[in-house]
Every structure is written in C-alpha cells, then in structure tokens.
Amino acid sequence: MSTVSYYTAEGLKKLREELDYLKSVMRPKASADIAEARDKGDLSENAEYDAAKEAQGMLEMRIAKLEEVHSNARLIDETHLDVSKVLVLSNVKIKNQTNGMEMKYTLVAESEADLKTGKISVTSPIGKGLLGKSVGEVAEITVPNGVLKFEILEISRD
C-alpha cells in the first residue's frame, strides 16, 4: 500500500523533471551501454556487461519508485491554508528559549526538505512540534538531546 505525498507546485515540477530525465536520457544511455558491452565478446566473462545490466536494473527500480510517488502525489492548494496556525508551507520564525537564537524555517513535505535552504519536513521532530501552533505559543519538542522550547514569533506564507 502506497502513501499519499503532498507537494508544492515547485516540488511536483522537480519530481516530474527527474522522472522525465531518467526516462528520456538515462534509459537510452543504459541500453547503449549494454549494447556496447555486448559487442565486446563473450558475455559469460564480461564484467562490463554485468555492470551495465546491474546499472540498468537499478535505474528501472528508481524509475518505478518515482512513478509510484508521482502517481500518489497531491498538489497542496495554498489558498485554503489557515495563516493563523503553523501548517505545511508556513514560514515560521521561532526563538530558542534556551539560547535566545532566532531561526526561520519553511515547513514542507518530507520529500522537499532541505535544511540548507531553511526547509524542514513536517514529519521531522521540530516540524511535528511546530504544527498547529499559533504566534506566541511555545512548542516543547523532544529531540535526542532532550527537550527544546521554541517560541513562535511569526507565521507567514509567501
């Protein structure tokens, strides 16, 4: 049983582009690599042929996985999201109550998370802890190092 994944328009576009690239560029390349290795002689002792076949198998598994994810992907309609609470696609400014440090994150689906760009997954401990909170509330989040307390300073949507 497959699970539904929620995507922003940007995330869904990236998923489609990766799938198209694998099908239109990498699949023909894998076939060409197999044909080239096959032309080199005896297949029973041809490591290059075996490697090309294995690479093709891995590619086909990746394509199948992405097709499954794509078929279960749902586009998030941002116009219907409540801006008074932290939800998926919320830009949240929080303050760590222990050290006073302020951070700004965007909560996204797990597949779009990228900490370097400030996007955290709604399924991460911090993402789960922030969901449903309003400005002024304190989220107590259990992490491996203990409990972190974050005050919600601001919620916005871009």
Disulfide bonds with the S-S distance in Angstrom:
none
